[in-house]
Amino acid sequence: MVAVGVALALGLAASPAGATGGAGGWQSPRCSVVEGDGSVSFTSDEGATITPTSMPQQRLQYLYGVVPAGRNTLLAVDHRGTVQTSTDAGCSWAPTASVSGLDVPRLTAAADGSAYVWDQNGLALHRVRGKTVTALPPVATGTSTGVAALAVDRYVPRHVRVVLGDGTVRDSYDSGATFRTTGRAPAADLFVYSAAIDQTNLNHIVVGTMSQGVYTTWLGGWVWSHATLGQPGDRINAFSVAVSPANPFVVWAQGINQTENDAHVPSEGRHVYRSTDGGHTFRVAVDHKPGEVTLVNGALLAPHPTNPALLYFVFGTSYANYGTDLFRYDARRDALSVRHNDHHGIKSIAFNPRDPSVMYLGFAAE
């Protein structure tokens, strides 16, 4: 059972300026206020303080994706398809492009300076480079399922891999202009809630499914293994999955064990799970504890980029002006801590490539 430490940071206070320099020319942000529409900011102390923004975020805006995309450059996309760019390590943001027709826009950066805006619930795909948006053909035809994950090969940027909502793997070798099926679904009639593609090895893929838990492949979808979560025969909805960038053998999942839920266990069957063998077997890391640790369906999971023991996850709601809990779980110490802020939600998290103590947060306003 994890030990829980609580630290509250009500409201938004300025964070201290970061140092400059570092590998790849990246800097830590050197500002006390983030210029922009209020939908994205950063913290240097795991959410204890969040750098204030020059404007309050408008209501009914959801910042679904924020990613590093080149030296001191970050991109972000909101639910309207508005793409914002920062070229000063996150201190100022401005709209630079726009896409339309997407339900839940997501963002993946490529090493060649471009980025892909894709639809988590659909098949639409756009390539963005600066202010230029190129609408690409759908990643698949003749299917009702959407894209669950998209990754770009860090060594061959023209290679784009997607995982569809049934677990099928498709690849493009011409920057998204055409795709072909390269990996089969793990099982028949599968519904995939989420998928994670290992950035260090695109053939390592983990999918979270309805009722059947997690499936894992190290062969690009040609051969899958059914992971062990819970007891044999348990029905588990794995809503969120994530592969650690620091160690691909560490995989995180969040979901609900329906069998436990039916048995009315104290955790309601809601858990964060951790695997140390690449996603083949999992054990419970964090339990849902009403009034203390809230795990909801599809919780955002953000593994630390250099420490495989650390995971950040989120609970936020506008109900009764509750705000957002940003949790930090340390597997080495089996310890959980939480920082609270007044935002209605955090929809995306990214880390500064030079200094991972700097976390970029994309907010929800309701």
C-alpha positions as CSV (number, residue, x, y, z in Angstrom):
1,M,0.0,0.0,0.0
2,V,1.4,3.4,-1.0
3,A,2.1,6.1,1.5
4,V,0.4,9.3,0.6
5,G,1.8,12.8,1.2
6,V,-0.3,15.9,0.4
7,A,0.9,19.4,-0.6
8,L,-1.6,22.0,-1.6
9,A,-0.9,24.9,-3.9
10,L,-4.2,26.8,-4.3
11,G,-4.2,29.3,-7.0
12,L,-1.3,30.1,-9.4
13,A,2.0,31.4,-8.1
14,A,5.0,32.3,-10.2
15,S,7.8,29.7,-10.4
16,P,11.5,30.7,-10.4
17,A,13.4,31.2,-13.6
18,G,15.3,28.2,-14.9
19,A,18.9,27.9,-16.0
20,T,19.9,28.1,-19.7
21,G,21.9,25.9,-22.1
22,G,22.1,22.2,-22.2
23,A,22.1,19.3,-24.7
24,G,20.5,20.0,-28.0
25,G,20.5,23.7,-27.3
26,W,17.4,23.5,-25.2
27,Q,16.8,26.0,-22.3
28,S,14.6,25.9,-19.3
29,P,12.0,28.7,-19.5
30,R,13.2,32.0,-18.1
31,C,9.9,33.8,-17.4
32,S,7.7,34.6,-14.5
33,V,4.6,34.9,-16.7
34,V,3.6,32.8,-19.7
35,E,2.3,34.9,-22.6
36,G,-0.7,33.3,-24.4
37,D,-4.3,32.4,-24.1
38,G,-3.9,30.7,-20.7
39,S,-4.3,27.1,-22.0
40,V,-0.7,26.0,-21.3
41,S,1.9,26.8,-18.7
42,F,4.7,25.1,-16.9
43,T,5.8,24.0,-13.4
44,S,9.3,23.5,-12.1
45,D,8.3,21.8,-8.8
46,E,5.9,19.1,-9.9
47,G,2.8,21.3,-9.6
48,A,3.5,23.0,-6.2
49,T,3.5,26.2,-8.2
50,I,2.4,26.8,-11.7
51,T,3.7,29.8,-13.7
52,P,0.8,32.3,-14.1
53,T,-0.4,33.2,-17.6
54,S,-1.0,36.6,-19.1
55,M,-4.6,35.8,-19.8
56,P,-7.2,33.5,-18.2
57,Q,-8.1,30.5,-20.2
58,Q,-11.4,30.8,-22.0
59,R,-14.2,28.5,-21.0
60,L,-14.8,25.3,-22.8
61,Q,-11.3,24.9,-24.1
62,Y,-9.3,21.7,-23.8
63,L,-5.6,21.6,-24.6
64,Y,-5.3,18.0,-25.7
65,G,-1.6,17.9,-26.7
66,V,1.7,19.6,-26.0
67,V,5.0,18.3,-27.3
68,P,8.6,19.4,-27.7
69,A,9.3,19.9,-31.4
70,G,12.8,21.2,-31.9
71,R,15.3,23.4,-30.1
72,N,13.3,25.5,-27.6
73,T,10.2,24.9,-29.7
74,L,6.9,23.4,-28.4
75,L,3.6,22.7,-30.2
76,A,0.2,22.5,-28.7
77,V,-3.3,21.7,-30.0
78,D,-6.7,22.3,-28.4
79,H,-10.1,20.7,-29.0
80,R,-10.9,23.2,-31.8
81,G,-7.8,22.1,-33.8
82,T,-5.9,25.4,-33.1
83,V,-2.2,24.7,-33.2
84,Q,-0.1,27.0,-31.0
85,T,3.7,27.3,-31.1
86,S,6.3,28.5,-28.6
87,T,9.9,29.2,-29.7
88,D,11.2,30.3,-26.3
89,A,10.9,27.1,-24.3
90,G,7.3,27.7,-23.3
91,C,7.4,31.4,-22.2
92,S,5.1,32.7,-25.0
93,W,2.6,31.0,-27.2
94,A,0.8,32.1,-30.4
95,P,-1.6,30.3,-32.8
96,T,0.2,29.3,-36.0
97,A,-2.1,26.8,-37.7
98,S,-5.6,25.3,-37.6
99,V,-7.1,22.0,-38.5
100,S,-10.8,21.1,-38.6
101,G,-13.1,18.0,-38.5
102,L,-11.3,16.2,-35.6
103,D,-13.1,15.0,-32.5
104,V,-10.2,14.7,-30.1
105,P,-7.1,16.2,-31.8
106,R,-3.7,14.7,-30.7
107,L,-0.2,15.8,-31.6
108,T,3.0,13.9,-32.4
109,A,6.2,15.7,-33.4
110,A,8.7,14.4,-35.9
111,A,12.5,14.8,-35.9
112,D,12.4,16.6,-39.2
113,G,10.6,19.6,-37.7
114,S,7.1,18.6,-38.8
115,A,4.3,17.3,-36.7
116,Y,1.2,15.3,-37.1
117,V,-2.3,16.2,-35.9
118,W,-4.4,13.1,-35.7
119,D,-7.9,12.2,-34.3
120,Q,-8.0,9.8,-31.4
121,N,-11.6,8.8,-32.4
122,G,-11.2,9.0,-36.2
123,L,-9.0,8.4,-39.2
124,A,-8.2,12.0,-40.2
125,L,-4.5,13.0,-40.4
126,H,-2.8,16.4,-41.0
127,R,0.9,17.2,-41.3
128,V,2.0,20.6,-39.9
129,R,5.2,22.4,-40.7
130,G,5.3,25.9,-39.3
131,K,2.1,27.7,-40.6
132,T,1.6,25.2,-43.4
133,V,-1.0,22.4,-42.9
134,T,-1.3,19.5,-45.3
135,A,-4.4,17.4,-45.1
136,L,-3.4,13.8,-45.7
137,P,-5.6,10.8,-46.8
138,P,-7.3,8.9,-44.0
139,V,-4.9,6.4,-42.4
140,A,-7.4,3.6,-43.3
141,T,-10.6,3.0,-45.2
142,G,-13.5,0.6,-44.9
143,T,-13.3,0.5,-41.1
144,S,-15.4,2.2,-38.3
145,T,-12.5,2.2,-35.9
146,G,-10.3,5.2,-35.3
147,V,-6.6,5.8,-34.4
148,A,-5.5,4.8,-30.9
149,A,-1.9,5.8,-31.2
150,L,0.5,7.4,-33.6
151,A,4.3,7.5,-33.5
152,V,7.1,8.7,-35.8
153,D,10.4,6.9,-36.2
154,R,13.0,9.1,-34.6
155,Y,15.7,7.9,-37.1
156,V,13.5,7.8,-40.2
157,P,11.0,10.6,-39.9
158,R,9.2,9.5,-43.1
159,H,8.1,6.4,-41.2
160,V,4.8,6.9,-39.4
161,R,3.2,4.0,-37.4
162,V,-0.4,4.0,-36.2
163,V,-2.4,1.5,-34.0
164,L,-6.1,1.4,-34.8
165,G,-9.0,0.9,-32.4
166,D,-9.1,-2.8,-33.0
167,G,-5.3,-3.2,-32.5
168,T,-4.4,-3.4,-36.2
169,V,-1.0,-1.8,-36.9
170,R,-0.5,0.3,-40.1
171,D,2.7,1.9,-41.4
172,S,3.5,4.8,-43.8
173,Y,6.9,5.2,-45.3
174,D,6.1,8.5,-47.1
175,S,5.3,10.8,-44.3
176,G,1.6,9.8,-44.0
177,A,0.7,10.0,-47.7
178,T,-0.1,6.2,-47.8
179,F,-0.5,3.5,-45.2
180,R,-0.5,-0.3,-45.4
181,T,-1.4,-2.9,-42.8
182,T,1.7,-4.4,-41.2
183,G,0.4,-6.0,-38.0
184,R,-2.7,-7.8,-37.1
185,A,-5.1,-7.2,-34.2
186,P,-4.4,-9.1,-31.0
187,A,-7.8,-10.9,-31.0
188,A,-11.1,-10.8,-32.8
189,D,-13.7,-8.2,-32.0
190,L,-11.4,-6.3,-29.8
191,F,-12.1,-2.7,-28.6
192,V,-9.0,-0.8,-27.8
193,Y,-9.3,2.1,-25.4
194,S,-5.7,3.2,-25.7
195,A,-2.4,2.2,-27.2
196,A,1.3,3.1,-26.5
197,I,4.1,2.8,-29.0
198,D,7.6,2.6,-27.6
199,Q,9.5,5.5,-28.9
200,T,12.8,3.6,-28.6
201,N,11.4,0.6,-30.5
202,L,8.3,1.0,-32.6
203,N,7.8,-2.7,-32.7
204,H,7.1,-2.7,-29.0
205,I,3.4,-1.8,-28.7
206,V,1.0,-2.1,-25.7
207,V,-2.8,-1.8,-26.1
208,G,-5.4,-1.4,-23.3
209,T,-8.8,-3.1,-24.2
210,M,-12.3,-3.5,-23.0
211,S,-12.8,-6.4,-20.6
212,Q,-9.6,-8.2,-21.8
213,G,-7.0,-6.0,-20.1
214,V,-3.7,-5.5,-21.9
215,Y,-2.0,-7.0,-25.0
216,T,1.7,-6.6,-25.8
217,T,3.8,-7.1,-28.9
218,W,7.5,-6.8,-29.5
219,L,7.1,-7.7,-33.2
220,G,5.1,-4.9,-34.6
221,G,1.8,-6.6,-34.2
222,W,2.7,-9.9,-35.8
223,V,2.7,-11.8,-32.5
224,W,0.9,-10.6,-29.4
225,S,0.8,-11.8,-25.8
226,H,-2.1,-11.4,-23.4
227,A,-0.8,-9.7,-20.2
228,T,-1.6,-10.8,-16.7
229,L,-3.6,-8.4,-14.6
230,G,-5.6,-9.5,-11.6
231,Q,-6.6,-13.1,-11.2
232,P,-7.3,-15.6,-14.0
233,G,-10.7,-14.9,-15.5
234,D,-11.0,-11.3,-14.2
235,R,-12.6,-8.9,-16.6
236,I,-10.5,-5.7,-16.8
237,N,-11.0,-2.5,-18.7
238,A,-7.6,-1.1,-19.4
239,F,-8.4,2.5,-20.2
240,S,-4.9,4.1,-20.3
241,V,-1.4,2.6,-21.1
242,A,2.0,4.2,-21.3
243,V,5.6,2.9,-21.9
244,S,8.3,4.6,-19.9
245,P,10.7,6.6,-22.1
246,A,13.4,5.8,-19.5
247,N,13.1,2.1,-19.6
248,P,10.9,0.3,-22.2
249,F,10.5,-2.7,-19.9
250,V,8.4,-0.4,-17.5
251,V,4.8,-0.1,-18.7
252,W,2.0,1.6,-16.8
253,A,-1.7,0.9,-17.2
254,Q,-4.8,2.3,-15.5
255,G,-8.2,0.7,-15.5
256,I,-11.0,-1.0,-13.6
257,N,-11.2,-4.7,-12.6
258,Q,-14.9,-5.3,-13.3
259,T,-14.8,-8.6,-11.3
260,E,-13.5,-6.8,-8.3
261,N,-16.0,-4.0,-8.8
262,D,-18.8,-6.4,-8.8
263,A,-17.5,-7.8,-5.6
264,H,-17.6,-4.3,-4.0
265,V,-14.0,-4.2,-2.9
266,P,-12.9,-1.0,-1.2
267,S,-10.9,0.2,-4.3
268,E,-13.9,-0.4,-6.5
269,G,-11.5,-2.4,-8.7
270,R,-9.8,0.8,-9.9
271,H,-6.0,0.7,-10.0
272,V,-2.9,2.0,-11.6
273,Y,-0.8,-1.0,-12.6
274,R,3.0,-1.3,-13.3
275,S,4.9,-3.8,-15.4
276,T,8.7,-4.4,-15.3
277,D,8.8,-6.9,-18.1
278,G,7.6,-4.8,-21.0
279,G,3.9,-5.3,-20.5
280,H,3.6,-9.1,-20.0
281,T,2.7,-9.1,-16.3
282,F,1.4,-6.3,-14.1
283,R,1.0,-5.7,-10.4
284,V,-1.1,-3.1,-8.7
285,A,0.8,0.1,-7.9
286,V,-1.9,2.5,-6.8
287,D,-5.4,1.9,-5.5
288,H,-8.4,4.2,-5.9
289,K,-9.3,5.5,-2.4
290,P,-12.5,7.6,-2.3
291,G,-11.8,11.0,-0.9
292,E,-8.0,10.5,-1.1
293,V,-6.9,9.1,-4.5
294,T,-9.5,9.4,-7.3
295,L,-9.0,7.2,-10.4
296,V,-11.3,7.8,-13.3
297,N,-11.7,6.1,-16.6
298,G,-9.0,7.1,-19.0
299,A,-6.8,9.0,-16.5
300,L,-3.8,10.8,-18.1
301,L,-0.6,8.9,-17.4
302,A,2.8,10.7,-17.8
303,P,5.9,8.6,-17.1
304,H,9.0,10.5,-16.2
305,P,11.4,10.7,-19.2
306,T,14.5,9.7,-17.3
307,N,13.4,8.0,-14.1
308,P,11.4,4.8,-14.8
309,A,10.2,4.6,-11.2
310,L,8.2,7.9,-11.5
311,L,4.7,8.3,-12.9
312,Y,2.4,11.4,-12.9
313,F,-1.3,11.0,-13.2
314,V,-4.3,13.4,-12.9
315,F,-7.7,13.8,-11.5
316,G,-9.6,17.1,-12.3
317,T,-13.1,18.4,-12.3
318,S,-15.0,21.6,-12.3
319,Y,-17.7,20.2,-10.1
320,A,-18.0,22.3,-7.0
321,N,-14.9,24.2,-8.1
322,Y,-12.8,21.2,-7.0
323,G,-9.8,21.8,-9.3
324,T,-7.1,19.3,-10.2
325,D,-4.9,16.8,-8.4
326,L,-1.5,16.1,-10.0
327,F,-0.3,12.8,-8.4
328,R,3.3,11.6,-8.4
329,Y,3.9,7.9,-7.7
330,D,7.5,6.7,-6.9
331,A,7.7,2.9,-7.4
332,R,11.1,2.7,-5.7
333,R,9.6,4.0,-2.4
334,D,6.1,2.8,-3.1
335,A,5.1,6.4,-2.2
336,L,2.4,8.7,-3.6
337,S,2.2,12.5,-3.3
338,V,-0.2,15.0,-4.7
339,R,-0.2,18.7,-5.6
340,H,-3.5,20.6,-6.1
341,N,-4.3,23.5,-8.4
342,D,-7.5,25.4,-9.3
343,H,-7.6,24.4,-13.0
344,H,-10.6,22.2,-14.1
345,G,-8.3,19.6,-15.6
346,I,-4.9,18.8,-17.0
347,K,-5.3,17.2,-20.4
348,S,-1.7,16.9,-21.5
349,I,1.8,16.8,-19.9
350,A,5.2,17.2,-21.6
351,F,8.7,17.5,-20.2
352,N,11.5,19.9,-21.1
353,P,14.2,17.9,-23.0
354,R,17.0,19.5,-21.1
355,D,15.5,19.7,-17.7
356,P,12.8,17.1,-17.0
357,S,11.9,18.9,-13.7
358,V,10.2,21.4,-16.0
359,M,6.7,20.0,-16.9
360,Y,4.5,21.7,-19.5
361,L,0.8,21.4,-18.6
362,G,-2.1,21.7,-21.0
363,F,-5.3,22.7,-19.2
364,A,-9.1,22.3,-19.5
365,A,-11.5,25.1,-18.7
366,E,-15.2,24.3,-18.3
